[in-house]
Amino acid sequence: MLCGSQAITPYEPTKAEKIADIKKYYDSRFETLEQMVLRRRLINGDITDLQEQYKKLNQEMLAKVKAVK
């Protein structure tokens, strides 16, 4: 029960929590890429496209982390 004019403010995650959520999201994507690299290397396949995907994904993650306020 609320008393007087107290308002309930919605929970706002901290900067560290926001960054941790971003990293958690990208960790699974990086893990998938790592598995693909391993499989291609086992068959002596080309991994150039996977390296590019990794670089783009890393840049995307870093941009999102830097944008956290």
C-alpha positions in Angstrom: 0.0 0.0 0.0 1.3 3.4 -0.9 1.3 6.3 1.5 0.8 9.9 0.4 2.3 10.8 -2.9 5.0 8.1 -3.2 5.3 6.7 -6.7 6.8 3.4 -7.6 9.7 4.0 -10.0 10.5 1.2 -12.4 13.7 -0.8 -11.9 16.5 0.6 -14.1 19.5 -1.7 -14.5 22.9 -0.4 -13.7 25.5 0.4 -16.4 27.4 -2.8 -15.4 24.2 -4.9 -15.7 23.4 -3.5 -19.1 26.9 -4.2 -20.3 26.8 -7.8 -18.9 23.5 -8.4 -20.7 25.0 -7.2 -24.0 28.1 -9.4 -23.5 25.9 -12.4 -22.6 23.9 -11.9 -25.8 27.0 -11.8 -28.0 28.8 -14.6 -26.2 26.4 -17.2 -27.6 26.9 -15.7 -31.1 30.7 -15.8 -30.7 30.4 -19.4 -29.5 28.5 -20.4 -32.7 31.2 -18.8 -34.9 33.9 -20.6 -32.9 32.2 -23.9 -33.5 31.9 -23.2 -37.2 35.6 -22.3 -37.4 36.6 -25.5 -35.7 34.5 -27.6 -38.0 35.9 -25.9 -41.1 39.4 -26.3 -39.9 38.8 -30.0 -39.3 38.1 -30.3 -43.0 40.8 -27.9 -44.1 38.1 -25.4 -45.2 38.4 -21.7 -45.8 37.5 -19.6 -42.8 37.9 -16.1 -44.2 34.2 -15.4 -44.2 33.9 -16.4 -40.6 36.8 -14.2 -39.6 35.0 -11.2 -41.2 31.8 -12.1 -39.4 33.7 -12.3 -36.2 35.2 -8.8 -36.7 31.8 -7.3 -37.6 30.2 -8.9 -34.6 32.9 -7.7 -32.3 32.6 -4.1 -33.7 28.8 -4.3 -33.2 29.2 -5.4 -29.6 31.7 -2.8 -28.8 29.5 -0.1 -30.3 26.6 -1.2 -28.1 28.7 -1.4 -25.0 30.1 2.2 -25.6 26.5 3.5 -26.1 25.4 2.3 -22.6 24.7 5.2 -20.3 
